[in-house]
Amino acid sequence: MTDVLFKCWKCSKNLAVSTKRIGKTYPCPQCEQPLMIPDSTIFYSCPVCNWSLCSPSKHAGETLTCPNCDTSLIAPENTSEDSDEDQAITIRCINCHQGMAFDMDHYHELIGKTVDCPTCSRKINIPQGNLKPNSEVVL
């Protein structure tokens, strides 16, 4: 089994969940902020217990904690070139701060359209513009 390691964007608590939960929303156990479990592009193993881990590329170089043996480790840099399918735009709701990640193809399909925030149901207009891959926008 592989665990996704990431941090709560609000309180910075280290979190680990099964990859089976990617894309689902759960409250942070520390601050109760709703968090969507992020997809991951960095795959690695704990150097102490060899537990299979992965993290979103935005956590590369950050200190995280292995959920199996509690070892502090640094998420490695993504050594492969980002392909279009690994690149995404994250739209964060200004009302509840829920993040929604869209791969570049899906983002381009949604430009000019409205999506509902999965947490608070606020209507969010997807903007046109030159948003760069792997960027985050609060709307």
CORGISUL-V162068 format. One record per pair of residues at least 4 apart in sequence whose C-alpha atoms are under 8 Angstrom apart, sorted by the first residue. I is the first residue (numbers start at 0). J is the second residue. D is the distance in Angstrom with one decimal. If there is no record, write none. Layout:
i=I j=J d=D
i=I j=J d=D
//
This chain:
i=0 j=17 d=7.3
i=0 j=18 d=8.0
i=0 j=51 d=6.8
i=1 j=17 d=6.2
i=1 j=18 d=6.1
i=1 j=50 d=7.5
i=1 j=51 d=4.9
i=1 j=52 d=5.2
i=1 j=53 d=7.0
i=2 j=15 d=5.9
i=2 j=16 d=5.3
i=2 j=17 d=4.5
i=2 j=18 d=5.6
i=2 j=51 d=6.7
i=2 j=52 d=5.0
i=2 j=53 d=6.3
i=2 j=66 d=8.0
i=3 j=14 d=8.0
i=3 j=15 d=5.4
i=3 j=16 d=5.4
i=3 j=17 d=6.1
i=3 j=18 d=5.8
i=3 j=37 d=7.9
i=3 j=39 d=7.1
i=3 j=52 d=6.0
i=3 j=53 d=4.9
i=3 j=54 d=5.4
i=4 j=13 d=7.2
i=4 j=14 d=5.8
i=4 j=15 d=4.6
i=4 j=16 d=7.0
i=4 j=52 d=6.9
i=4 j=53 d=6.1
i=4 j=54 d=5.1
i=4 j=55 d=7.9
i=4 j=63 d=7.0
i=4 j=64 d=7.7
i=4 j=65 d=7.9
i=5 j=13 d=6.0
i=5 j=14 d=5.4
i=5 j=15 d=6.5
i=5 j=37 d=7.9
i=5 j=54 d=6.1
i=5 j=55 d=7.1
i=5 j=58 d=6.8
i=5 j=63 d=7.3
i=6 j=11 d=5.1
i=6 j=12 d=5.4
i=6 j=13 d=4.6
i=6 j=14 d=5.6
i=7 j=11 d=4.7
i=7 j=12 d=5.3
i=7 j=13 d=6.8
i=7 j=14 d=7.1
i=7 j=27 d=6.8
i=7 j=34 d=7.2
i=9 j=30 d=7.7
i=9 j=32 d=7.2
i=10 j=29 d=7.6
i=10 j=30 d=6.6
i=12 j=29 d=7.1
i=13 j=63 d=6.2
i=13 j=64 d=6.7
i=15 j=66 d=6.3
i=16 j=20 d=6.9
i=16 j=36 d=7.9
i=17 j=21 d=7.7
i=20 j=36 d=6.4
i=21 j=35 d=7.5
i=21 j=36 d=4.8
i=21 j=37 d=5.7
i=21 j=38 d=5.8
i=22 j=35 d=5.7
i=22 j=36 d=5.2
i=22 j=37 d=6.1
i=22 j=38 d=6.9
i=23 j=35 d=5.4
i=23 j=36 d=5.7
i=24 j=33 d=6.3
i=24 j=34 d=5.2
i=24 j=35 d=4.1
i=24 j=36 d=6.2
i=25 j=33 d=5.5
i=25 j=34 d=5.4
i=25 j=35 d=6.5
i=25 j=36 d=7.6
i=26 j=30 d=7.8
i=26 j=31 d=4.6
i=26 j=32 d=5.2
i=26 j=33 d=4.2
i=26 j=34 d=5.8
i=27 j=31 d=4.4
i=27 j=32 d=5.2
i=27 j=33 d=6.2
i=27 j=34 d=6.5
i=33 j=97 d=6.6
i=33 j=118 d=7.4
i=34 j=97 d=6.5
i=34 j=98 d=7.4
i=35 j=97 d=7.2
i=35 j=98 d=6.7
i=35 j=99 d=7.5
i=37 j=55 d=6.6
i=38 j=54 d=7.7
i=38 j=55 d=6.2
i=39 j=53 d=5.9
i=39 j=54 d=4.8
i=39 j=55 d=4.1
i=39 j=56 d=6.8
i=40 j=53 d=7.1
i=40 j=54 d=6.4
i=40 j=55 d=5.4
i=40 j=56 d=5.8
i=40 j=77 d=7.4
i=40 j=85 d=6.8
i=41 j=53 d=5.3
i=41 j=54 d=5.3
i=41 j=55 d=6.2
i=41 j=56 d=6.0
i=41 j=59 d=7.8
i=41 j=74 d=7.9
i=41 j=75 d=7.3
i=41 j=76 d=7.5
i=41 j=77 d=5.7
i=42 j=51 d=7.7
i=42 j=52 d=5.9
i=42 j=53 d=4.3
i=42 j=54 d=6.7
i=43 j=51 d=6.3
i=43 j=52 d=5.3
i=43 j=53 d=5.9
i=43 j=74 d=8.0
i=43 j=75 d=7.6
i=44 j=49 d=5.1
i=44 j=50 d=5.3
i=44 j=51 d=4.6
i=44 j=52 d=5.4
i=45 j=49 d=4.6
i=45 j=50 d=5.2
i=45 j=51 d=6.8
i=45 j=52 d=7.1
i=45 j=65 d=6.6
i=45 j=70 d=7.9
i=45 j=72 d=7.4
i=47 j=68 d=7.8
i=47 j=70 d=7.3
i=48 j=67 d=7.5
i=48 j=68 d=6.7
i=50 j=65 d=7.7
i=50 j=67 d=6.8
i=54 j=58 d=6.5
i=54 j=59 d=7.6
i=54 j=74 d=7.2
i=55 j=59 d=7.4
i=56 j=76 d=7.5
i=56 j=77 d=6.5
i=58 j=74 d=6.5
i=59 j=73 d=7.5
i=59 j=74 d=4.9
i=59 j=75 d=5.3
i=59 j=76 d=4.8
i=59 j=77 d=6.9
i=60 j=73 d=5.6
i=60 j=74 d=5.2
i=60 j=75 d=5.7
i=60 j=76 d=6.1
i=61 j=73 d=5.4
i=61 j=74 d=5.7
i=62 j=71 d=6.4
i=62 j=72 d=5.4
i=62 j=73 d=4.4
i=62 j=74 d=6.5
i=63 j=71 d=5.7
i=63 j=72 d=5.4
i=63 j=73 d=6.0
i=63 j=74 d=6.8
i=64 j=69 d=5.6
i=64 j=70 d=5.6
i=64 j=71 d=4.5
i=64 j=72 d=6.0
i=65 j=69 d=4.9
i=65 j=70 d=5.3
i=65 j=71 d=6.5
i=65 j=72 d=7.1
i=81 j=85 d=5.8
i=81 j=86 d=6.6
i=82 j=86 d=6.6
i=83 j=102 d=7.9
i=83 j=103 d=6.8
i=84 j=102 d=6.5
i=84 j=103 d=7.2
i=85 j=102 d=7.3
i=86 j=102 d=6.0
i=86 j=103 d=6.3
i=86 j=132 d=5.3
i=86 j=133 d=5.5
i=87 j=100 d=6.2
i=87 j=101 d=5.3
i=87 j=102 d=4.2
i=87 j=103 d=5.3
i=87 j=106 d=7.9
i=87 j=132 d=5.4
i=87 j=133 d=4.8
i=87 j=134 d=7.3
i=88 j=100 d=5.7
i=88 j=101 d=5.4
i=88 j=102 d=6.4
i=88 j=103 d=6.7
i=88 j=106 d=7.0
i=88 j=130 d=7.6
i=88 j=131 d=7.5
i=88 j=132 d=5.8
i=88 j=133 d=5.3
i=88 j=134 d=5.3
i=88 j=135 d=5.9
i=88 j=136 d=7.8
i=89 j=98 d=6.2
i=89 j=99 d=5.4
i=89 j=100 d=4.2
i=89 j=101 d=6.3
i=89 j=133 d=7.2
i=89 j=134 d=6.3
i=89 j=135 d=4.5
i=89 j=136 d=6.3
i=90 j=98 d=5.7
i=90 j=99 d=5.2
i=90 j=100 d=6.4
i=90 j=101 d=8.0
i=90 j=135 d=5.9
i=90 j=136 d=5.0
i=90 j=137 d=5.8
i=90 j=138 d=6.8
i=91 j=96 d=5.4
i=91 j=97 d=5.4
i=91 j=98 d=4.2
i=91 j=99 d=6.1
i=91 j=135 d=7.1
i=91 j=136 d=5.9
i=91 j=137 d=4.5
i=91 j=138 d=6.2
i=92 j=96 d=4.6
i=92 j=97 d=5.4
i=92 j=98 d=6.5
i=92 j=116 d=6.7
i=92 j=121 d=7.8
i=92 j=123 d=7.4
i=92 j=137 d=5.9
i=92 j=138 d=5.5
i=93 j=137 d=5.6
i=93 j=138 d=5.2
i=94 j=119 d=7.7
i=94 j=121 d=7.5
i=95 j=118 d=7.3
i=95 j=119 d=6.6
i=96 j=137 d=7.8
i=97 j=116 d=7.3
i=97 j=117 d=7.7
i=97 j=118 d=6.6
i=99 j=116 d=7.9
i=101 j=105 d=5.9
i=101 j=106 d=5.5
i=102 j=106 d=6.1
i=103 j=107 d=6.2
i=103 j=132 d=7.0
i=104 j=108 d=6.4
i=105 j=109 d=6.3
i=106 j=110 d=6.3
i=109 j=113 d=7.6
i=109 j=125 d=6.3
i=110 j=125 d=5.1
i=110 j=126 d=5.7
i=110 j=127 d=5.6
i=111 j=124 d=6.5
i=111 j=125 d=5.4
i=111 j=126 d=5.8
i=111 j=127 d=6.3
i=112 j=124 d=5.8
i=112 j=125 d=5.7
i=113 j=122 d=6.2
i=113 j=123 d=5.4
i=113 j=124 d=4.4
i=113 j=125 d=6.0
i=114 j=122 d=5.8
i=114 j=123 d=5.3
i=114 j=124 d=6.5
i=114 j=125 d=7.4
i=115 j=120 d=5.0
i=115 j=121 d=5.6
i=115 j=122 d=4.8
i=115 j=123 d=6.1
i=116 j=120 d=4.5
i=116 j=121 d=5.2
i=116 j=122 d=6.5
i=116 j=123 d=6.9
i=123 j=138 d=6.7
i=124 j=138 d=7.8
i=130 j=134 d=6.9
//
